Each structure stands twice: as C-alpha cells, then as structure tokens.
Amino acid sequence: MRILGIDVGERRIGVAVADDQALVAVPLTTIDPGPDPVGAIARLVLEQKADLLVVGLPLSLSGALGPQGQKVMALIEALSSRLSIPVETWDERLSTKEAQRRLGPGHPPERRDALAAAIVLQAYLDHLRGIRE
C-alpha cells in the first residue's frame, strides 16, 4: 500500500511517503499548489500511485478548527470528491515547528515543509500500529 502524507501551507505543500511496509515516513518533496491545489495534489497522487492520502489538519492548541483548518477541510472535501482513494486527516499541530527544531537554522523552507509532512505521516502510521509516545 502506497501512503502519501501532505502538510498544506500557505505557499507550499510538503509531501512525504511511507515505505512499502507503512512503518516509516520519509520526506519526499514540496509542490507549489498554484491556482488549483486540488489538481496539483491529484496529479501527485497519480504520479506516486498512492492508495491512501493523509492530510495534516491544522488544529489550534485547544483542538478547535481555526481559519486555516477550515481552508484545509474545504480542500479535503474537494480532494475526497475528486480522488478515487481514501483521504484521511491527522492532527498536524506543531509539525512545522518540530521540523524546524529538527533541522536547525539555515535550511530551505521546502525541506522543512517536506519534513513536517513526514512528521504528520509518521504519527498517523504509528497510530495505525498502536505505538504511543
């Protein structure tokens, strides 16, 4: 099963992929959503031959769905109606900050965004396997 994870940002979408056994998530790339983010993500899903898409859902620290979360939910709804694969969500709170912490200063934002997607996807994979931190 090929699982992709994405972290939707204002400027870029970070992308990660799970290994063949769905044990480890690795950063893959970033994509420019352009004027049609649904189309950009749909092309990526086809190119990668994904069987499942995990989308990081930006919740506030309290767990509420803020303005960015609402935008991502609208994107998820559009993706769900366009893609022929399941689209799952996973809490992505603080994933970008965690990616920045792991990388340290001086790395390009694209690398940070792909790592943030890998952090979200890894949390999802760990949940599937019942691993708790």
C-alpha positions in Angstrom: 0.0 0.0 0.0 1.4 3.4 -1.0 0.6 6.1 1.5 1.3 9.8 0.9 1.1 12.4 3.6 0.8 16.2 2.9 1.2 19.3 5.0 -0.7 22.1 3.4 0.9 25.5 3.9 0.1 29.0 2.6 2.9 28.9 0.0 3.8 25.2 -0.4 2.5 21.7 0.2 5.0 19.4 1.9 4.9 15.8 0.8 6.0 12.6 2.5 5.7 9.0 1.6 5.6 5.8 3.7 7.9 2.9 3.0 6.4 -0.2 1.4 5.5 -1.7 4.8 3.9 1.5 6.1 6.4 1.7 9.0 8.5 4.8 8.3 7.6 8.1 6.7 10.2 10.0 4.7 10.1 13.5 3.3 9.6 13.4 -0.5 9.2 16.8 -1.9 7.2 20.0 -1.9 4.8 21.2 -4.5 3.5 24.6 -5.4 -0.3 24.4 -5.2 -0.7 27.2 -7.8 -4.2 28.4 -8.5 -5.5 24.8 -8.4 -4.3 23.0 -5.3 -6.7 20.1 -5.8 -5.4 19.5 -9.3 -1.8 19.7 -8.1 -2.4 17.2 -5.3 -4.4 14.9 -7.6 -1.5 14.9 -10.1 0.9 14.0 -7.3 -1.4 11.1 -6.2 -1.5 9.7 -9.7 2.3 10.1 -10.2 3.0 8.4 -6.9 0.4 5.7 -7.5 -0.9 6.4 -4.0 -3.5 4.1 -2.3 -4.2 6.5 0.6 -3.7 10.2 1.2 -3.2 11.6 4.7 -3.7 15.3 5.1 -2.4 17.2 8.1 -5.2 19.1 9.7 -4.1 22.3 11.4 -6.0 22.5 14.7 -5.4 25.2 17.3 -3.7 24.2 20.6 -7.1 23.8 22.1 -8.1 21.4 19.3 -10.5 23.8 17.6 -10.7 24.3 13.9 -9.5 27.8 13.1 -9.5 29.7 9.8 -6.5 27.7 8.3 -8.2 24.5 9.5 -11.4 25.4 7.7 -9.5 26.1 4.5 -7.8 22.7 4.7 -11.1 21.0 5.4 -12.6 22.6 2.3 -9.6 21.2 0.4 -10.0 17.8 1.9 -13.7 17.8 0.8 -12.7 18.7 -2.7 -10.0 16.0 -2.8 -12.4 13.4 -1.4 -14.8 14.0 -4.2 -12.1 14.1 -6.9 -9.8 11.2 -5.9 -10.6 7.6 -6.1 -8.6 6.8 -3.0 -9.4 7.4 0.7 -8.4 10.7 2.2 -7.7 10.7 5.9 -6.9 13.6 8.2 -4.4 13.7 11.0 -3.7 16.4 13.6 -0.7 18.4 12.4 -0.3 20.8 15.4 3.2 22.0 15.8 4.6 19.7 13.0 6.3 22.7 11.2 7.9 23.9 14.5 9.1 20.3 15.2 10.5 20.1 11.7 12.3 23.4 12.2 13.7 22.2 15.5 15.0 19.0 14.0 16.6 20.7 11.0 18.1 23.7 12.9 18.7 27.1 11.3 19.8 27.6 7.7 17.7 25.0 5.9 15.4 26.0 3.0 11.6 26.2 3.8 11.0 23.4 1.2 13.0 20.9 3.2 11.2 22.0 6.4 7.7 21.6 4.8 8.5 18.1 3.5 9.8 17.1 6.9 6.7 18.4 8.5 4.6 16.2 6.2 6.8 13.2 7.2 6.2 14.0 10.9 2.4 14.1 10.4 2.5 10.9 8.3 4.8 9.1 10.8 2.3 10.0 13.6 -0.5 8.5 11.5 1.5 5.3 10.8 2.4 4.9 14.5 -1.3 5.3 15.4 -2.2 2.6 12.9 0.3 0.2 14.5 -0.8 1.2 18.1 2.5 2.9 19.0 2.3 5.5 21.7 5.0 8.0 22.5 
